[in-house]
Amino acid sequence: LRGDALITATYNRPVGEDWAVAAGALAGRLAEAGHGEVSFVGRSRGVKLVVGSDTVRETLAVVPPPGGDDTLEPPRLQYEQTEGAFSQPNAGVC
C-alpha cells in the first residue's frame, strides 16, 4: 500500500479559505514527517473544500492461489477510494 490518507472533517459552521490554508499547512507537515500524501476535505452546509485530492488510489498485489506459480510477479489490482462513497479501507480484508 502507498500509505496515503484522506481526512474528511464536517463542521456545523462555514469553512473557508482560512481552513484550507491551515489544512494545507498540516498536510505539508505530515508529508515532511514521512506520513505519505495526506489530503483533507472540509465540509459544511453546502460547501466542500478539497486540499489535495478527494480520492485515494491504491495498488494491491494479488496473492496467487494455492498451488499457483510462485515464481511469477503477482498481478496488481488498482482501485480508487472516493470521499463520500463507502469503501473498505482495510486492505487485509480485501
C-alpha positions in Angstrom: 0.0 0.0 0.0 1.1 3.5 -0.7 0.2 4.9 2.8 -1.7 7.9 1.6 -4.6 9.3 3.6 -7.8 11.3 3.0 -9.2 13.0 6.1 -12.8 14.5 6.0 -13.9 17.0 8.6 -17.5 18.0 8.8 -18.4 21.3 10.6 -21.6 22.9 11.7 -20.0 26.3 10.9 -18.9 27.5 7.4 -15.4 26.5 6.3 -13.5 28.9 4.1 -10.0 30.0 2.9 -8.6 30.1 6.4 -9.5 26.4 6.9 -8.0 25.5 3.5 -4.7 27.3 4.4 -4.4 25.5 7.8 -5.3 22.1 6.3 -2.6 22.7 3.6 0.0 23.5 6.2 -0.9 20.4 8.2 -0.7 18.2 5.1 2.7 19.6 4.4 4.0 18.9 7.9 2.6 15.4 7.8 4.3 14.8 4.4 7.6 16.1 5.8 7.3 13.7 8.7 7.1 10.8 6.3 3.4 10.1 6.5 2.8 10.0 2.7 0.4 12.1 0.8 -2.3 13.4 3.1 -5.4 15.2 1.7 -8.2 17.0 3.5 -11.8 17.6 2.7 -13.7 20.2 4.8 -17.5 20.1 4.7 -20.1 22.5 6.0 -23.6 23.2 4.8 -23.4 23.5 1.0 -19.6 23.7 1.0 -16.9 21.2 0.1 -13.3 22.4 0.2 -10.6 20.0 -1.0 -6.9 20.3 -0.1 -5.0 17.8 -2.2 -7.4 15.2 -3.7 -10.7 13.8 -2.8 -9.7 10.3 -3.8 -7.0 7.8 -2.6 -5.6 5.5 -5.2 -4.2 2.1 -4.0 -2.4 -0.8 -5.7 -2.6 -4.2 -4.1 -0.6 -7.3 -5.1 -3.0 -10.2 -5.7 -1.9 -13.4 -3.8 -1.6 -16.4 -6.2 -3.9 -19.3 -5.4 -2.5 -22.3 -3.5 -0.6 -24.5 -5.9 -0.1 -21.5 -8.3 3.3 -20.5 -9.8 5.1 -18.5 -7.0 7.9 -17.5 -9.4 5.6 -15.1 -11.4 5.2 -11.5 -10.4 1.8 -11.3 -8.7 -0.8 -9.3 -10.6 -1.6 -5.9 -9.3 -5.1 -4.5 -8.6 -5.6 -0.8 -8.8 -8.6 0.9 -7.3 -9.8 4.3 -6.1 -11.5 5.2 -2.8 -13.5 8.3 -3.3 -14.5 10.6 -0.5 -18.2 10.4 0.4 -18.6 6.8 -1.0 -18.3 3.7 1.0 -15.2 1.6 0.6 -13.3 -1.0 2.6 -10.2 0.9 3.8 -8.6 -2.2 5.3 -6.5 -3.9 2.6 -6.2 -7.0 4.7 -9.9 -7.7 4.3 -10.0 -7.1 0.6 
